[in-house]
Amino acid sequence: MTNSKTRFTVALLVSAFAWSISAAAAQRAQGQSVADLRAECFRQANAAADMVVTASPGATAERNSRGTSAYRDCARRKGIRP
């Protein structure tokens, strides 16, 4: 069984890690509003969806998939909620 010092150390490390992630996201978003960040993500999603050849049979599903994936990836990189 682990002792209390080990548990305390792990708890501190986990909280410090969580704090550093939120601080990094805040620094990225500093200077830009969330609406601006979302607009940029939508532009990237539309660009990704426009790369799909529309003559193929499953074009609509492929466009939706690529657009959604691009938007979520961008939102994660920017530190905003998708």
N, C-alpha and C positions, 0 to 999 in steps of 0.2 A: 504494500500500500504506500502511496506517495505521502510525503510529509507536507506540512502546511507551507513551508518555505518554497517548495517546488510549485505548489498550486498558486501561491501568491505571485511568484515570478512569471509563471505562464499567463496569469491574468493580466499582469502589467504589460507583458510583451504583446498580447493580443489587443489590448486597448490602445497601446502606442501605435501599433500597426494600423488599426482602424482610424485613429486620429490623423496619421500621416497621409492616408488615402484621401480623407475628406479635405485636408489642407491642400493637397496637390490639385484636387478638383476645383477648389475655390480659387487657387491661383490662376488656373487656366481660364476660368470664367470671369476673372476680374477684368473690368474694362469693357466687357461685352454683356449685353443683356441676354436673358434666356431666349427671348423672342428672336434676337439676331442669330444666336447659336442654332436654334431650331430651323430658321429660314435657310441657313447654310446647309444644314443636314438635308432639308427637303430638296435643295438644289442638287446636292450630290445624289440623292435617291432618284430624282427625275433623270439625271444624266445616266445613271446606271440602267434605268429602265429603258431609256431610249436606245441603248446599244443592242437590244434584242431585235432580231429580224422578224418583222411582223408577218411575213408570208408563211411562217411555219405553223403547223396545226395547234401546238400548245403555246402560242405566243402570249396570250393573256395571262396564263398561269405563270409563265416564266418571267414576264414583266413584273407581275405582282411580287413574286418571290425575290427577284433581284432588287427591286425598289425597297421592299421591307427590310431586307438584309442590309442594304447599304445605309438606310436610315438608322437602324439600330446600332450598326458598327460606328457610325459617325457620332451618335448620341453618347455612346460609351466612351469614345475618345475625348469628346468635349466635356464629359463629366455631368451630363444632364440626364434626366429620366426619359426613356423613350416613349 
